[in-house]
Structures are given as structure tokens and as C-alpha cells.
Amino acid sequence: MSWETIFSSAKKAVAVGQRLGVPYTRTLLPQLEIRIMNESLGLQEPKIVSVDQDGMGMIGISGVIWDCGLYMADFLCSAHISNEAHPPTANVEEDSASALNNLNLTSVLDIGCGTGICGVVAGHLGAKQIVFTDSVLTDAFEWNLETLKGSLAADSRRAESLKWRWPDDDSSPLPELLAKGVELADEVDGKEFHWDTVLCSDVLYEKACLPALQLLLRRLKFRKLVFAYKKRHDEPEREFFAELATWCRVRLFPKELITSINLPPQNVDENLFILIISPI
């Protein structure tokens, strides 16, 4: 599905008072129980993982779990329910079903990670190396990271974090964790390190940061980028995706392929989307 359909409808982005994308009562909870579905766990027995919040209400923007984070969690789980559970249909393009069935979480970069919910879910779905990055790393995130590390250690998998603000220019090199991954990989047979999957959940919230994010994505080496996106600022966001489409294939993912596991169906509103992006 074309990403342009997001902006082609007559309906505009949500009004200012509805833009936050998280119920206030949820922001007051010290933690959320996240249900993780994996075909190896059985469809009737989800794994329950507690993810901490900072308990600061709406003040702690990066310390609470937004609808986009839960929607991303459901997308990632949907890719692991069954490799045969999502065949193409009359309403679902074949490449969309393929994108879900073939999602590779071997190496994962979680950009604008907040509480870390997206990378945490990826870790429990089998990611071998995960890097979390954000300009603010909250106490809740640090707790979630240490808890995740304990879960990964038995399988010699690794997770690291980087407190880093997206620069406005490319005058300085990317931090090694972003350029080379947890293992700080050198070129192998002349090939550079590429992230298998980059996760971006609700990172377009501040429209002033969009040029810096676009620059960062151009500099990263990745095979697939997944956006969990809530539409708030029509024109700046349309321009962001239009520029992204000049060097990437940008696809809008069908909502009917995402199983509602953590985000109640009534919260999946018409301004909430998953986009799959791959460099051309």
C-alpha cells in the first residue's frame, strides 16, 4: 500500500488536544505488562514481560509507553505468530505478507527508544544484538535495559544503550555503536555492517527534529526500517516521507495483518500506522 494514502484522505491530523497518543491513566502506572506472542511459545500462552514507566504522568514524555509503542509491539509479535499465518489475500498485497513473514530481528536498532519497549519486545522475540538510543535515558529505561540484559545473557545475546541527540549536520562521524553494532564489527569480505531492522516508534512527535532524523537515517546502514507512526502535523510529515521515498521504498502496512495483543482495537485509530521502509 502506498504511504501517500495517509495524506490523501480528507481527514486531517488530529487536533492539538488529541495529539499525545497515550491515555493519561496509563501514564500514571508504574509498569505495564506486555504480552509477547511467539510461535515457539504457543498462541494460547503469551509470555508476560513487565516494562517500567517513570510514573511522572504526561510530564515524563520519554518515560511512558505510548500507543505507538504498543502498536509496534503488536506488529513485531504478529511477525512471529506463524510464518504461514499471513498469506496474501484480495485485500492484502503479497509483498506486505512477505514483509511480515520475513522480518529479521538478528540485529536491531531502537531509535528514540523512550522506555525501550520496542527493543525489549525484539529481544524477547530472539534478537541477538540490540542498541537503544535516545537523547534522554530515563530511570525506567535503565531498569528495563538491565532486566532485558539478564534475559539475554543465557543465550550470549547482547543489548547496549547510547545517550545521543541527533545532530543537525554530518560533520562528525556516527557513534561506533550505531555504525558498527554491539560487536563493533569491521568490514567482512569488503561488506559494511548493516542493521537488519531499525525500529522508530513515534519519533515524528517534534516536527522541528524531522530534518535531523532524515539525515541520521541517510547515514545509517540498514536493511529494513519500521515506523510506528501517529499522524499529527500533516504537511511536515508528508514532506518527511516524500523525501524518504526518494531513496527508499516506503510501504504502508495493512492494519488487518496486525494482531491486537497489547493495544486494544479501539485505540488503533485512523491516524495510527505502521510503515515498512527499505533502501532502494
C-alpha positions in Angstrom: 0.0 0.0 0.0 1.2 3.5 -0.8 2.2 5.7 2.1 0.6 8.6 0.2 -2.8 7.4 1.1 -2.1 8.5 4.7 -2.3 12.1 3.5 -4.7 11.8 0.6 -7.9 11.5 2.7 -10.0 14.5 3.5 -9.4 13.9 7.2 -6.6 15.9 8.7 -4.3 15.1 11.5 -5.8 15.0 15.0 -6.5 18.2 16.8 -3.9 19.6 19.3 -5.7 18.3 22.3 -5.7 14.7 20.9 -2.1 14.5 19.7 -0.5 12.9 22.7 -1.2 9.4 21.7 -1.4 7.9 25.2 -4.3 7.7 27.7 -3.5 9.8 30.7 -4.4 7.0 33.1 -1.8 4.7 31.5 0.9 7.3 32.1 0.3 7.0 35.9 1.0 3.3 36.1 4.5 2.3 37.4 4.7 -0.5 34.8 2.8 -2.3 32.1 2.6 -6.0 31.5 3.4 -6.6 27.8 2.2 -9.8 26.2 4.7 -11.3 23.8 3.4 -13.9 21.3 5.9 -16.1 19.6 5.1 -19.3 17.6 7.5 -21.2 19.9 5.5 -20.1 22.9 2.2 -21.3 21.6 -0.7 -18.9 20.7 -2.6 -19.5 23.9 0.4 -18.9 26.2 1.9 -15.4 25.7 5.0 -14.5 27.6 4.3 -11.7 30.1 7.1 -9.1 30.4 6.9 -6.1 32.8 8.1 -2.8 31.3 8.6 0.0 33.8 7.4 3.6 33.4 8.7 6.6 35.3 5.4 7.3 36.9 5.5 11.1 36.0 2.3 11.3 34.1 2.4 13.4 30.9 5.5 15.3 32.2 7.7 12.3 31.5 7.2 12.1 27.7 10.1 9.7 27.1 9.3 7.7 30.3 5.9 6.4 29.4 4.6 3.9 26.9 2.7 5.4 24.0 0.1 3.8 21.8 2.7 3.7 19.0 5.0 1.6 21.3 2.2 -0.9 21.9 1.3 -1.0 18.2 4.9 -1.7 17.3 5.0 -4.5 19.9 1.9 -6.0 18.3 3.4 -5.7 14.8 6.6 -7.4 15.9 4.6 -10.2 17.6 2.4 -10.6 14.6 5.5 -11.4 12.6 6.3 -14.3 15.0 2.9 -15.9 15.5 3.4 -18.1 12.4 5.3 -17.9 9.2 2.2 -19.2 7.5 -0.4 -17.2 9.3 -0.4 -14.2 6.9 -1.0 -15.3 3.4 -1.8 -12.7 0.8 -5.5 -12.1 0.1 -7.6 -10.0 -2.2 -7.1 -7.1 0.3 -3.5 -7.7 1.2 -0.6 -7.3 -1.2 1.8 -10.2 -1.5 4.8 -8.1 -0.6 3.1 -7.0 2.6 2.5 -10.5 3.8 6.1 -11.3 2.8 7.4 -8.3 4.8 5.7 -9.6 7.9 6.7 -13.2 7.5 10.3 -12.4 6.8 11.1 -9.8 9.4 14.7 -10.3 10.5 15.4 -9.3 14.1 19.0 -10.6 14.3 20.4 -7.0 14.8 18.0 -4.3 16.0 18.5 -0.5 16.5 15.8 1.2 18.5 15.9 4.9 17.7 14.2 7.3 20.1 13.7 4.4 22.4 11.9 6.0 25.3 11.1 3.2 27.8 12.7 0.7 25.4 9.5 -1.2 24.8 10.2 -1.9 21.1 13.7 -3.2 21.6 12.6 -5.1 24.7 10.0 -6.9 22.7 12.5 -7.6 19.9 14.9 -9.1 22.5 12.2 -11.5 23.8 11.5 -12.4 20.2 15.1 -13.5 19.6 17.1 -10.5 18.6 20.8 -11.3 19.0 22.0 -7.7 19.4 20.1 -4.6 20.3 21.2 -1.0 20.6 18.8 1.6 22.2 19.4 5.3 21.6 17.6 8.4 22.8 18.6 12.0 23.9 17.2 11.1 27.4 17.6 7.8 29.0 15.2 7.6 32.0 15.4 5.6 35.2 12.6 3.4 33.8 14.6 2.7 30.7 17.7 1.8 32.6 15.8 -0.7 34.7 14.2 -2.2 31.6 17.6 -2.5 29.9 19.2 -4.2 32.9 16.2 -6.6 33.1 16.5 -7.4 29.4 20.2 -8.0 29.7 19.5 -10.6 32.3 17.2 -12.4 29.9 19.6 -12.3 27.0 22.8 -13.3 28.9 21.9 -17.0 29.0 22.0 -17.1 25.2 25.1 -14.9 24.8 22.9 -12.1 23.3 23.6 -8.5 24.0 21.9 -5.2 24.5 23.6 -1.7 24.9 22.4 1.9 25.1 23.6 5.2 23.8 22.5 8.6 25.1 22.8 10.7 22.0 21.0 13.6 20.3 20.6 13.6 16.5 23.0 16.2 15.1 21.9 18.8 12.6 24.7 18.1 10.2 27.1 15.2 9.2 30.3 16.9 10.2 31.1 14.4 12.9 31.2 10.6 12.5 28.4 8.4 13.7 29.0 6.8 17.1 30.5 3.4 16.8 27.5 1.6 18.3 25.3 3.0 15.6 27.8 2.4 12.8 29.1 -1.0 13.7 26.6 -2.5 16.2 27.2 -4.1 19.6 30.1 -6.2 18.3 31.8 -3.1 16.7 32.0 -5.1 13.5 34.7 -4.4 11.0 34.1 -5.0 7.3 33.8 -8.6 6.4 34.8 -9.6 2.9 34.5 -5.9 2.0 30.9 -5.6 3.3 29.9 -2.9 5.8 27.8 -3.7 8.9 24.1 -3.3 8.3 21.3 -3.3 10.9 18.8 -6.0 10.0 15.9 -3.9 11.4 15.7 -0.3 12.7 12.7 0.5 14.9 11.3 4.0 15.1 8.2 4.4 17.4 6.5 7.8 17.5 9.7 9.7 16.6 8.0 12.4 14.5 6.3 13.9 17.5 8.6 17.0 17.4 8.4 18.4 13.9 11.5 20.6 14.4 13.6 17.4 14.7 12.5 15.9 11.3 15.5 17.2 9.3 18.0 15.8 11.8 16.2 12.4 11.8 16.2 12.3 8.0 19.9 13.0 8.0 20.5 10.2 10.6 18.6 7.7 8.5 20.6 8.5 5.4 23.8 7.9 7.3 22.8 4.6 8.8 23.3 1.3 7.1 20.1 -0.8 7.4 18.1 -3.4 5.5 14.7 -2.6 6.9 13.2 0.3 8.9 9.8 0.0 10.7 7.9 3.1 11.7 5.1 3.1 14.2 3.6 6.5 13.4 0.8 8.7 14.6 -0.1 11.5 12.3 0.0 14.9 13.9 1.4 17.5 11.5 0.2 16.9 8.0 2.5 18.9 5.8 5.8 18.5 7.6 5.2 14.7 8.0 4.2 14.3 4.4 7.4 16.1 3.3 9.4 13.9 5.6 8.1 10.7 4.0 8.3 12.2 0.5 12.0 12.8 1.0 12.4 9.3 2.4 10.7 7.9 -0.7 13.4 9.5 -2.9 16.0 7.0 -1.6 13.9 4.2 0.0 10.8 2.1 -0.8 8.2 3.3 1.7 5.2 1.0 2.2 2.1 1.4 4.4 1.5 -1.8 6.2 -2.1 -3.2 6.2 -3.7 -2.9 9.6 -5.6 -6.2 9.1 -2.4 -8.1 9.3 -1.6 -6.9 12.8 -3.0 -8.9 15.7 -4.3 -6.8 18.6 -2.3 -8.2 21.6 -1.3 -5.2 23.7 -3.0 -2.2 22.1 -6.9 -2.6 22.3 -8.5 -2.4 18.9 -10.4 0.7 19.9 -7.1 2.5 20.3 -6.0 1.7 16.8 -7.4 4.9 15.3 -7.3 6.1 11.7 -4.2 8.2 12.4 -2.0 5.3 13.7 0.1 3.5 11.1 3.0 1.0 10.6 5.3 1.8 7.7 8.0 -0.5 6.2 11.0 1.2 4.7 13.9 -0.4 2.8 16.7 1.4 0.9 16.5 1.4 -2.9 
